[in-house]
Amino acid sequence: MAVGTQYRYIVTDDTILSGEPIIEGTRTPVRAIVETWRRGVAAEEIPSRMPHLSLAQVFEALSYYSDHQEEINAHIERNRIPDELIEPFIRQRI
């Protein structure tokens, strides 16, 4: 069952990504938006790369991240693919 947060578009659901914060109505974790933004994609451009999200949802995810950096950074690290498992051609492009 989804549990709301104090953020309009952010929920947690123990049955989706082990309770990691996601955008309500999707399986998109906040960390995916943060990682895209960290790679230099402007927040305004993220919905063109993730068309199922609205700009308001993107900004809400970044706002959540601003208030919960330690939590989201832990999710990012836990889901990071070790460099040695990334195909060398792809690694060069990251």
ZIWOPE-V695932 format. One record per pair of residues at least 4 apart in sequence whose C-alpha atoms are under 6 Angstrom apart, sorted by the first residue. I is the first residue (numbers start at 0). J is the second residue. Records with the same first field share a line. If there is no record, write none. Layout:
I: J ; J
//
This chain:
0: 12
1: 11 ; 12
2: 10 ; 11
3: 10
4: 10
8: 22 ; 23
9: 21 ; 22 ; 23
10: 20 ; 21 ; 23
11: 18 ; 19 ; 20
12: 18
13: 17 ; 18
20: 28 ; 29
21: 27 ; 28 ; 29
22: 27
29: 60
30: 34 ; 71
36: 40
46: 50 ; 52 ; 53
63: 67
64: 68
68: 72
//
